[in-house]
Amino acid sequence: MDAPPASDRARWAERLGDLTLHGRLLAELNCLHEIELEAPVGAPLKGWVRIAAWNAARGRDWPAAASLLRRCRADLLLLSELDWGMARTGNADVPRALSESLQTGYGFGVEFIELAGEDGGDGDNEVGLHGNAILTATQLEQPEVVRLGGEGAWFTAGSTEPRVGGRVAVIGTIEVEGTPVRVASTHLENMTDPDGRAAQLSVLLEALDELGPGPAIVGGDLNTFGAPVEDLADRAVVRRMREDDPARFSWPVAYEPLFEAARAHGFEWADANVAAPTTSHDAVGLPDHVPLKLDWILIRGLDARRAAVTPCDGLSDHQVVSAAVRVPARVS
């Protein structure tokens, strides 16, 4: 995968707010549309398959992240917020490093070309890419990057995290018990509203449908705040919301239209998720200690059990969500 040189990234950073430029870059830069693919080492999956989804928060300490993911004993990892060549993560190729440590193959797609260091780090960004990945030891067929729309939100004048690109899903097909299962690792936009996230998820689900019908898995950070972000910054409003519905932030299904979009495509989530927060946003200044369920596993045409939330030991502001799934037994 070819990445733009540092000189180009610096020049683009000087033109933040020029959305005509951003649109041209989005159309012309191959790295925003390609998959970085590494062949797997394992056989087709059988029986109950453990899946885990995690926002890895750049992968700053990828060896510790690999140890955490190894303890999850997942057959399929759906990861977001992975750096490639960023100073803040030691300029590591995080998806490749995790894949090699865990002895899996992987498919990686670029959300953003990062134009500034953000979050610190010594030295310059050597590659400046950031995105999502599917890691598995079984074969990943039909891999592709699906761009979800809403690009340019991070290319505005004065952006504190200047970026070229927008949210994506990495999708593909694996085989479980001889049955094709469509899979997706995604990260929906936080700088939008619930309708915007529902529209992004709809783009993803339509892309999965184009791969073919049947069982499917979507995992990732869906940014299901359950309320407008500006309301989360108001202590009195948050307190009233909790009084009206104590489960609002641990199971925000009723407040996020993306779940209706998922249901319309045959997806469900009750058995694949725990009604519990997956992140606490105290660290970024939101009030009243609002723990939120942002991370989900959506399934279609599969049985699910043993949903869990695994603490990430400070490696991210998100916990790992996981569940076991299987292709239902055929009735003869």
GIDA-V319618 format. One record per residue. RES is the residue in one small letter. OMEGA is omega in radians with two decimals (* if undefined). Layout:
RES:OMEGA + RES:OMEGA
This chain:
m:3.14 + d:3.09 + a:3.13 + p:-3.13 + p:-3.11 + a:-3.13 + s:3.09 + d:-3.13 + r:3.12 + a:-3.14 + r:3.12 + w:-3.14 + a:3.11 + e:-3.08 + r:3.09 + l:-3.10 + g:3.09 + d:-3.05 + l:3.01 + t:3.06 + l:-3.11 + h:3.12 + g:3.11 + r:3.13 + l:-3.14 + l:-3.12 + a:-2.94 + e:-3.03 + l:-3.07 + n:-3.07 + c:3.11 + l:-3.07 + h:-3.07 + e:3.00 + i:2.92 + e:-2.97 + l:3.06 + e:-3.07 + a:3.14 + p:-3.08 + v:-2.97 + g:-3.08 + a:3.03 + p:-3.07 + l:-3.13 + k:3.04 + g:3.11 + w:-3.09 + v:3.13 + r:3.10 + i:3.12 + a:3.09 + a:-3.07 + w:2.91 + n:-2.98 + a:3.06 + a:3.09 + r:-3.04 + g:-3.04 + r:3.10 + d:-2.99 + w:3.07 + p:3.09 + a:3.09 + a:3.10 + a:3.12 + s:3.10 + l:-3.10 + l:3.08 + r:3.13 + r:3.11 + c:3.07 + r:-3.12 + a:3.04 + d:-3.10 + l:-3.14 + l:3.13 + l:-2.93 + l:3.06 + s:-3.09 + e:3.08 + l:3.13 + d:2.95 + w:3.07 + g:3.07 + m:-3.11 + a:-3.10 + r:3.08 + t:3.05 + g:-3.11 + n:3.10 + a:2.91 + d:-2.96 + v:3.13 + p:3.11 + r:-3.13 + a:3.11 + l:-3.14 + s:-3.13 + e:3.14 + s:-3.09 + l:3.13 + q:3.08 + t:2.82 + g:3.10 + y:2.92 + g:-3.07 + f:3.07 + g:-3.02 + v:2.93 + e:-2.96 + f:2.78 + i:-3.07 + e:-3.08 + l:3.10 + a:-3.04 + g:-3.13 + e:3.12 + d:3.06 + g:-3.08 + g:-3.13 + d:3.07 + g:-3.06 + d:3.02 + n:-3.09 + e:-3.09 + v:3.01 + g:3.13 + l:-3.05 + h:-3.11 + g:-3.03 + n:-3.14 + a:2.91 + i:3.06 + l:3.08 + t:3.10 + a:3.08 + t:-3.07 + q:3.06 + l:-3.12 + e:3.07 + q:-3.11 + p:3.06 + e:3.02 + v:3.06 + v:3.09 + r:-2.90 + l:3.14 + g:-3.12 + g:-3.12 + e:3.11 + g:-3.11 + a:-3.11 + w:-3.11 + f:-3.11 + t:3.11 + a:3.13 + g:-3.14 + s:3.10 + t:3.05 + e:-3.08 + p:-3.05 + r:2.92 + v:3.10 + g:-3.12 + g:-3.03 + r:-3.11 + v:2.85 + a:2.93 + v:-3.07 + i:3.10 + g:-3.11 + t:2.99 + i:3.12 + e:3.09 + v:-3.12 + e:3.13 + g:-3.11 + t:3.05 + p:3.08 + v:3.11 + r:-3.09 + v:-3.14 + a:2.97 + s:-3.04 + t:3.10 + h:-3.13 + l:-3.01 + e:3.01 + n:-3.12 + m:3.06 + t:3.14 + d:-3.12 + p:3.11 + d:3.10 + g:3.10 + r:3.08 + a:3.11 + a:3.11 + q:3.13 + l:3.12 + s:3.07 + v:3.12 + l:-3.07 + l:3.06 + e:3.09 + a:3.08 + l:3.11 + d:3.13 + e:3.06 + l:3.14 + g:-3.13 + p:3.02 + g:-3.03 + p:-3.13 + a:3.13 + i:2.99 + v:3.09 + g:3.06 + g:3.12 + d:-3.11 + l:3.09 + n:3.14 + t:-3.08 + f:-3.11 + g:3.13 + a:3.03 + p:-3.09 + v:-3.13 + e:3.08 + d:3.12 + l:3.12 + a:-3.13 + d:-3.05 + r:-3.10 + a:3.14 + v:3.12 + v:-3.12 + r:3.12 + r:3.11 + m:-3.13 + r:3.09 + e:-3.13 + d:-3.11 + d:-3.09 + p:-3.11 + a:-3.01 + r:-3.03 + f:3.07 + s:3.09 + w:-2.96 + p:-3.04 + v:-3.07 + a:-3.03 + y:-3.09 + e:-3.09 + p:3.11 + l:3.12 + f:3.04 + e:3.07 + a:3.11 + a:-3.13 + r:-3.14 + a:3.10 + h:3.05 + g:-3.11 + f:3.00 + e:-2.98 + w:-2.99 + a:-3.06 + d:-3.06 + a:-3.08 + n:3.03 + v:3.09 + a:-3.09 + a:3.12 + p:3.05 + t:3.08 + t:3.00 + s:-3.05 + h:3.03 + d:-3.00 + a:3.14 + v:2.91 + g:3.10 + l:-2.90 + p:2.99 + d:3.08 + h:-3.05 + v:3.04 + p:-2.99 + l:2.99 + k:-3.11 + l:-2.94 + d:-2.94 + w:2.90 + i:3.08 + l:-3.11 + i:3.05 + r:3.05 + g:-3.12 + l:2.92 + d:3.11 + a:3.06 + r:3.03 + r:3.02 + a:-3.08 + a:2.94 + v:-3.07 + t:3.10 + p:-3.07 + c:3.05 + d:3.08 + g:-3.11 + l:-3.11 + s:2.97 + d:3.07 + h:3.03 + q:3.10 + v:3.02 + v:-3.08 + s:3.07 + a:3.00 + a:3.13 + v:3.04 + r:3.01 + v:-3.12 + p:3.09 + a:3.11 + r:3.10 + v:-3.12 + s:*
